[in-house]
Amino acid sequence: MSLRRTLLTTRRILEQLRHDPRTLALLLLVPTALVGLLAWSLTNQPGAFDSVGPKLLGVFPLIVMFLVTSVITLRERTVGTLERLFTLPLTKADFVAGYAIAFGALALVQSLLVSVLSYTWYGLAHQGVPWRVSIVALCAGLLGTAFGLALSAVAHTEFQAVQFMPAFILPQLLLCGLVIPVSQLPSVLRAIADVLPMTAAVHAISPLQTNPYYLGQFAIMLAYILVALVVGAATLRRVTK
């Protein structure tokens, strides 16, 4: 793995996205708009957005980055870009690391944008620490990127990549505590929920009074990011058969 080749890959991806305003809008504006829509819809319910809003800051970045990364990575294979790149001295690790850095930078911008607007214009008043919410949103975006890179390896078309979203995302949405508190789940489901990345993102945002062990949740998210990136590098195929 070469730092120079990795950074060149990162630059190529960012240049490509710079000329794709629709993808940039999906990455940066959609999560912001969704959180704003939620805040608006809960205007007549004092305190409701303060309870639900922070949790969604750990969910929306994961979903959006997963969808965009998996589709774009698969497109690199189907149009032959990846095959041409591997005729150069570029390793799978260079490719995956370059993608991770590029989309990680976008995830950082996304998390800052959503967090700043939530705590200012949207009126979020959360007992947690604002900078911790931003870091969780960033880690959630990195999780989506890492899982998108890993799961795109088993898809053959962009439609199949999108199909992974309900199979991978929806179960986590049901178990992460947004719908039903994890503590109220049946014991088997609770044991599963406790190790899910989205659950870790939701719990890491919780105030210290209700979750003093938030560092452990960060550790779970970082472990998933590293494992998913390693799997993505190991299973990356040059072409789609």
VMD Tcl script that draws the C-alpha trace (Angstrom):
set ca {
  {0.00 0.00 0.00}
  {1.32 3.42 -1.03}
  {0.29 6.73 0.55}
  {0.87 8.53 -2.75}
  {-1.35 6.13 -4.72}
  {-4.00 6.29 -2.00}
  {-4.08 10.09 -2.07}
  {-4.19 10.11 -5.87}
  {-7.21 7.79 -5.69}
  {-8.79 10.12 -3.15}
  {-8.21 13.10 -5.42}
  {-9.71 11.28 -8.40}
  {-12.86 10.41 -6.45}
  {-13.29 13.96 -5.15}
  {-12.78 15.41 -8.64}
  {-15.35 12.97 -9.98}
  {-17.87 13.91 -7.30}
  {-17.23 17.62 -7.88}
  {-18.72 17.19 -11.35}
  {-21.70 15.21 -10.01}
  {-23.93 17.76 -8.25}
  {-26.78 15.30 -7.77}
  {-24.62 12.94 -5.74}
  {-23.21 15.83 -3.71}
  {-26.75 17.00 -3.01}
  {-27.68 13.50 -1.86}
  {-24.64 13.35 0.40}
  {-24.79 16.83 1.93}
  {-28.29 18.22 1.56}
  {-30.60 15.22 1.98}
  {-29.61 14.37 5.59}
  {-29.83 18.06 6.50}
  {-33.24 18.38 4.87}
  {-34.56 15.22 6.55}
  {-33.52 16.38 10.01}
  {-35.03 19.79 9.27}
  {-38.27 18.16 8.12}
  {-38.41 16.16 11.33}
  {-37.82 19.29 13.43}
  {-40.57 21.11 11.55}
  {-43.05 18.24 11.90}
  {-42.49 18.12 15.68}
  {-42.88 21.87 16.22}
  {-46.16 21.40 18.09}
  {-44.70 18.73 20.38}
  {-42.29 20.46 22.77}
  {-39.27 18.34 23.59}
  {-40.02 15.67 20.97}
  {-37.28 16.76 18.56}
  {-34.80 17.02 21.43}
  {-35.45 13.34 22.14}
  {-35.55 11.89 18.62}
  {-33.35 14.31 16.66}
  {-29.95 13.37 18.12}
  {-30.55 9.66 17.46}
  {-31.26 10.35 13.80}
  {-27.95 12.23 13.54}
  {-26.36 8.81 14.03}
  {-28.66 7.08 11.55}
  {-29.07 9.30 8.47}
  {-25.33 9.62 7.66}
  {-24.90 5.84 7.82}
  {-27.82 5.22 5.45}
  {-26.87 7.89 2.90}
  {-23.16 7.05 2.81}
  {-23.92 3.32 2.53}
  {-26.19 3.86 -0.45}
  {-23.93 6.25 -2.33}
  {-20.67 4.38 -1.68}
  {-22.04 0.97 -2.67}
  {-23.53 2.27 -5.92}
  {-20.48 4.32 -6.95}
  {-18.06 1.51 -6.13}
  {-20.09 -0.94 -8.18}
  {-20.23 1.54 -11.06}
  {-16.42 1.66 -11.05}
  {-16.42 -2.07 -11.76}
  {-19.27 -2.27 -14.26}
  {-17.94 0.49 -16.53}
  {-14.43 -0.98 -16.47}
  {-12.79 1.83 -14.50}
  {-11.54 -0.52 -11.81}
  {-10.11 -2.95 -14.33}
  {-8.18 -0.14 -16.03}
  {-6.93 1.19 -12.71}
  {-5.52 -2.20 -11.77}
  {-3.37 -2.21 -14.89}
  {-1.48 0.53 -13.03}
  {0.56 -0.09 -9.86}
  {-2.59 0.28 -7.73}
  {-3.47 -2.27 -5.07}
  {-6.88 -3.09 -3.64}
  {-5.80 -1.52 -0.36}
  {-4.90 1.72 -2.18}
  {-8.32 1.76 -3.85}
  {-10.31 1.07 -0.68}
  {-8.26 3.48 1.44}
  {-8.61 6.21 -1.20}
  {-12.37 5.75 -1.23}
  {-12.51 5.72 2.56}
  {-10.57 9.00 2.81}
  {-12.61 10.71 0.07}
  {-15.98 9.74 1.48}
  {-14.69 10.25 5.02}
  {-13.99 13.88 4.11}
  {-17.51 14.21 2.75}
  {-18.87 12.53 5.88}
  {-17.03 15.13 7.96}
  {-18.61 17.99 6.01}
  {-21.98 16.27 6.22}
  {-21.78 15.75 9.99}
  {-20.71 19.35 10.63}
  {-23.45 20.74 8.41}
  {-26.20 18.65 9.98}
  {-24.98 19.23 13.54}
  {-24.55 22.99 13.19}
  {-27.98 23.46 11.63}
  {-29.59 21.16 14.20}
  {-28.19 23.09 17.16}
  {-28.91 26.51 15.64}
  {-31.66 26.85 13.06}
  {-33.57 23.66 13.97}
  {-33.46 24.51 17.67}
  {-32.09 21.23 19.01}
  {-31.53 21.32 22.77}
  {-29.79 18.08 23.73}
  {-28.36 17.13 27.10}
  {-25.39 15.52 25.43}
  {-22.22 17.26 24.26}
  {-22.58 18.86 20.78}
  {-19.06 17.92 19.66}
  {-19.74 14.29 20.62}
  {-22.86 14.31 18.47}
  {-20.80 15.58 15.53}
  {-18.18 12.86 16.03}
  {-20.89 10.19 16.19}
  {-22.39 11.53 12.96}
  {-18.93 11.38 11.37}
  {-18.35 7.82 12.55}
  {-21.80 6.86 11.27}
  {-20.90 8.27 7.85}
  {-17.63 6.31 7.89}
  {-19.57 3.18 8.85}
  {-21.85 3.65 5.86}
  {-18.83 4.13 3.61}
  {-17.04 1.05 4.94}
  {-20.10 -1.18 4.67}
  {-20.90 0.18 1.22}
  {-17.41 -0.77 0.04}
  {-17.66 -4.23 1.59}
  {-21.17 -5.16 0.46}
  {-20.77 -3.80 -3.07}
  {-18.36 -6.68 -3.71}
  {-21.21 -9.21 -3.73}
  {-23.53 -7.17 -5.99}
  {-23.53 -7.48 -9.78}
  {-25.66 -4.45 -10.70}
  {-26.43 -1.08 -9.17}
  {-30.00 -2.27 -8.55}
  {-28.68 -5.18 -6.51}
  {-26.55 -2.75 -4.50}
  {-29.69 -0.76 -3.68}
  {-31.47 -3.98 -2.71}
  {-28.97 -4.51 0.08}
  {-30.31 -1.40 1.77}
  {-33.56 -2.92 3.17}
  {-31.77 -6.17 4.01}
  {-28.91 -4.44 5.83}
  {-30.38 -1.16 7.09}
  {-34.01 -1.87 8.04}
  {-33.28 -4.60 10.63}
  {-30.87 -2.22 12.33}
  {-33.46 0.56 12.30}
  {-35.90 -1.73 14.07}
  {-33.40 -2.89 16.70}
  {-31.24 0.18 17.37}
  {-33.67 1.82 19.79}
  {-35.45 4.27 17.51}
  {-38.71 2.29 17.44}
  {-38.49 0.28 20.68}
  {-35.94 0.87 23.46}
  {-33.27 -1.81 23.33}
  {-33.88 -2.63 26.99}
  {-37.48 -3.64 26.12}
  {-36.55 -6.06 23.35}
  {-36.71 -9.85 23.86}
  {-33.44 -11.19 25.25}
  {-32.24 -12.71 21.96}
  {-32.97 -9.56 19.98}
  {-31.42 -7.43 22.71}
  {-28.20 -9.45 22.51}
  {-28.13 -8.90 18.73}
  {-28.98 -5.20 19.01}
  {-26.19 -4.59 21.51}
  {-23.52 -5.41 18.91}
  {-25.07 -3.69 15.88}
  {-23.24 -0.63 14.52}
  {-26.37 1.50 14.29}
  {-27.23 0.72 17.91}
  {-23.75 1.83 18.90}
  {-24.26 5.11 17.00}
  {-27.58 5.78 18.71}
  {-26.24 4.92 22.18}
  {-23.07 6.99 21.74}
  {-25.21 10.10 21.33}
  {-27.18 9.44 24.53}
  {-26.48 11.82 27.42}
  {-23.88 10.71 29.96}
  {-26.60 10.34 32.58}
  {-28.23 7.50 30.63}
  {-25.10 6.07 28.99}
  {-21.81 6.73 30.78}
  {-20.08 4.08 28.67}
  {-20.24 5.93 25.36}
  {-16.54 5.29 24.70}
  {-17.37 1.61 24.35}
  {-19.93 2.49 21.69}
  {-17.26 4.44 19.80}
  {-15.00 1.39 20.02}
  {-17.72 -0.80 18.50}
  {-18.18 1.62 15.60}
  {-14.45 1.91 14.94}
  {-14.07 -1.88 15.04}
  {-16.84 -2.26 12.47}
  {-15.24 0.38 10.25}
  {-11.85 -1.38 10.28}
  {-13.33 -4.84 9.71}
  {-15.56 -3.64 6.86}
  {-12.63 -1.88 5.14}
  {-10.47 -5.01 5.41}
  {-13.30 -7.16 4.04}
  {-13.89 -4.65 1.25}
  {-10.22 -4.77 0.23}
  {-10.11 -8.56 0.43}
  {-13.26 -9.19 -1.60}
  {-12.91 -6.40 -4.17}
  {-13.19 -7.74 -7.71}
  {-11.77 -6.02 -10.75}
  {-14.77 -6.76 -12.95}
  {-18.36 -7.80 -12.46}
  {-18.97 -11.26 -13.91}
}
mol new
graphics top color blue
foreach p $ca { graphics top sphere $p radius 0.5 }
foreach p [lrange $ca 0 end-1] q [lrange $ca 1 end] { graphics top cylinder $p $q radius 0.2 }
display resetview
